């Protein structure tokens, strides 16, 4: 009977690992927010040099 109890305890731990998977999707949403802000930073820099601003728009 004691051996059966230990196996039941291990199965409960595998269930907790599932909840850690949900935290994964929330991670990707963060980087997507930073990508637009980084683009806005490159635009003003290209405007400073008049020669570089036309190619930046084409890219």
N, CA, C and O of each residue as an XYZ file, in Angstrom:
236
protein
N       0.836     -1.210      0.000
C       0.000      0.000      0.000
C       0.872      1.263      0.000
O       0.542      2.246     -0.662
N       1.972      1.232      0.735
C       2.837      2.425      0.786
C       3.394      2.761     -0.604
O       3.526      3.935     -0.951
N       3.717      1.737     -1.393
C       4.264      1.996     -2.735
C       3.223      2.687     -3.615
O       3.571      3.559     -4.411
N       1.960      2.310     -3.483
C       0.911      2.930     -4.295
C       0.759      4.409     -3.947
O       0.481      5.232     -4.820
N       0.940      4.739     -2.679
C       0.794      6.141     -2.247
C       1.876      7.016     -2.907
O       1.599      8.148     -3.303
N       3.094      6.496     -3.022
C       4.184      7.293     -3.615
C       3.892      7.574     -5.089
O       4.156      8.678     -5.563
N       3.354      6.602     -5.817
C       3.060      6.829     -7.237
C       1.956      7.870     -7.387
O       2.003      8.688     -8.305
N       0.967      7.850     -6.502
C      -0.106      8.849     -6.579
C       0.454     10.255     -6.339
O       0.010     11.217     -6.966
N       1.420     10.372     -5.438
C       2.024     11.682     -5.162
C       2.761     12.214     -6.389
O       2.723     13.415     -6.660
N       3.426     11.339     -7.128
C       4.177     11.783     -8.306
C       3.223     12.274     -9.386
O       3.540     13.232    -10.091
N       2.072     11.648     -9.531
C       1.122     12.065    -10.563
C       0.606     13.473    -10.273
O       0.314     14.231    -11.198
N       0.493     13.820     -8.997
C       0.023     15.165     -8.638
C       1.041     16.208     -9.091
O       0.656     17.287     -9.541
N       2.329     15.904     -8.979
C       3.371     16.855     -9.393
C       3.311     17.096    -10.902
O       3.543     18.218    -11.350
N       3.009     16.076    -11.683
C       2.938     16.260    -13.135
C       1.814     17.228    -13.491
O       1.889     17.922    -14.505
N       0.776     17.275    -12.665
C      -0.322     18.210    -12.915
C       0.122     19.649    -12.725
O      -0.315     20.532    -13.463
N       0.979     19.898    -11.752
C       1.441     21.273    -11.506
C       2.292     21.777    -12.665
O       2.305     22.978    -12.934
N       2.998     20.893    -13.354
C       3.834     21.327    -14.472
C       2.976     21.909    -15.596
O       3.448     22.740    -16.372
N       1.736     21.480    -15.683
C       0.832     22.015    -16.704
C       0.575     23.500    -16.503
O       0.504     24.250    -17.477
N       0.435     23.936    -15.257
C       0.166     25.355    -14.992
C       1.359     26.212    -15.418
O       1.166     27.343    -15.862
N       2.568     25.707    -15.294
C       3.747     26.475    -15.695
C       3.738     26.710    -17.204
O       4.318     27.685    -17.682
N       3.088     25.830    -17.954
C       2.982     26.005    -19.404
C       2.169     27.234    -19.761
O       2.445     27.882    -20.770
N       1.175     27.566    -18.958
C       0.331     28.729    -19.263
C       1.139     30.024    -19.176
O       0.852     30.978    -19.899
N       2.139     30.068    -18.307
C       2.946     31.279    -18.163
C       3.765     31.534    -19.433
O       4.177     32.666    -19.682
N       4.001     30.500    -20.230
C       4.759     30.653    -21.477
C       4.102     31.625    -22.450
O       4.750     32.585    -22.866
N       2.850     31.417    -22.827
C       2.173     32.312    -23.787
C       2.222     33.781    -23.392
O       2.295     34.649    -24.262
N       2.183     34.073    -22.109
C       2.212     35.471    -21.672
C       3.571     36.105    -21.995
O       3.666     37.324    -22.138
N       4.618     35.284    -22.111
C       5.948     35.803    -22.431
C       6.016     36.420    -23.832
O       6.455     37.563    -23.964
N       5.593     35.700    -24.887
C       5.646     36.236    -26.260
C       4.934     37.574    -26.419
O       5.352     38.396    -27.234
N       3.872     37.809    -25.658
C       3.128     39.059    -25.798
C       4.001     40.251    -25.413
O       3.789     41.355    -25.913
N       4.979     40.043    -24.531
C       5.864     41.130    -24.114
C       6.738     41.636    -25.262
O       6.708     42.826    -25.576
N       7.520     40.744    -25.898
C       8.398     41.174    -27.001
C       7.644     41.857    -28.139
O       8.186     42.765    -28.769
N       6.418     41.446    -28.415
C       5.655     42.054    -29.506
C       5.410     43.526    -29.221
O       5.316     44.326    -30.151
N       5.304     43.897    -27.948
C       5.100     45.299    -27.587
C       6.365     46.121    -27.802
O       6.293     47.294    -28.171
N       7.527     45.503    -27.571
C       8.788     46.234    -27.723
C       9.136     46.449    -29.196
O       9.800     47.433    -29.520
N       8.709     45.563    -30.097
C       9.074     45.689    -31.506
C       8.563     46.987    -32.139
O       9.336     47.630    -32.849
N       7.320     47.412    -31.932
C       6.863     48.684    -32.510
C       7.631     49.889    -31.971
O       7.918     50.824    -32.718
N       7.965     49.872    -30.685
C       8.673     51.011    -30.091
C      10.080     51.120    -30.682
O      10.581     52.228    -30.874
N      10.730     49.977    -30.975
C      12.076     50.024    -31.545
C      12.029     50.608    -32.958
O      12.963     51.302    -33.360
N      10.973     50.344    -33.712
C      10.847     50.899    -35.066
C      10.691     52.419    -35.003
O      11.280     53.135    -35.812
N       9.911     52.910    -34.057
C       9.703     54.356    -33.934
C      11.021     55.049    -33.589
O      11.224     56.208    -33.949
N      11.921     54.341    -32.888
C      13.216     54.936    -32.538
C      14.108     55.066    -33.777
O      14.864     56.031    -33.886
N      14.032     54.121    -34.702
C      14.872     54.175    -35.902
C      14.384     55.263    -36.854
O      15.199     55.856    -37.561
N      13.097     55.540    -36.894
C      12.563     56.565    -37.804
C      13.122     57.957    -37.499
O      13.614     58.607    -38.421
N      13.074     58.450    -36.252
C      13.625     59.782    -35.962
C      15.124     59.871    -36.257
O      15.610     60.928    -36.662
N      15.855     58.781    -36.060
C      17.297     58.804    -36.335
C      17.543     58.988    -37.834
O      18.434     59.742    -38.224
N      16.763     58.308    -38.676
C      16.939     58.433    -40.120
C      16.557     59.836    -40.576
O      17.106     60.331    -41.560
N      15.630     60.481    -39.884
C      15.216     61.839    -40.241
C      16.343     62.835    -39.985
O      16.438     63.856    -40.665
N      17.199     62.539    -39.004
C      18.302     63.451    -38.690
C      19.216     63.589    -39.902
O      19.646     64.695    -40.233
N      19.518     62.467    -40.568
C      20.342     62.534    -41.778
C      19.416     62.473    -42.992
O      18.786     61.443    -43.233
N      19.326     63.550    -43.751
C      18.382     63.632    -44.869
C      18.671     62.542    -45.902
O      17.740     62.053    -46.543
N      19.930     62.150    -46.079
C      20.280     61.139    -47.078
C      19.753     59.767    -46.693
O      19.370     58.993    -47.571
N      19.722     59.443    -45.401
C      19.337     58.098    -44.979
C      17.822     57.957    -44.875
O      17.326     56.831    -44.860
N      17.079     59.035    -44.803
C      15.638     58.926    -44.602
C      14.912     58.281    -45.791
O      14.018     57.472    -45.541
N      15.225     58.576    -47.074
C      14.509     57.918    -48.170
C      14.692     56.396    -48.194
O      13.701     55.682    -48.351
N      15.939     55.857    -48.044
C      16.099     54.393    -48.034
C      15.381     53.741    -46.854
O      14.907     52.612    -46.980
N      15.290     54.424    -45.713
C      14.627     53.841    -44.551
C      13.152     53.614    -44.862
O      12.584     52.613    -44.425
N      12.514     54.522    -45.609
C      11.102     54.364    -45.965
C      10.927     53.194    -46.934
O       9.937     52.466    -46.855
N      11.880     53.012    -47.843
C      11.777     51.932    -48.817
C      11.886     50.585    -48.121
O      11.202     49.635    -48.501
N      12.749     50.491    -47.090
C      12.946     49.230    -46.399
C      11.699     48.918    -45.589
O      11.642     47.888    -44.917
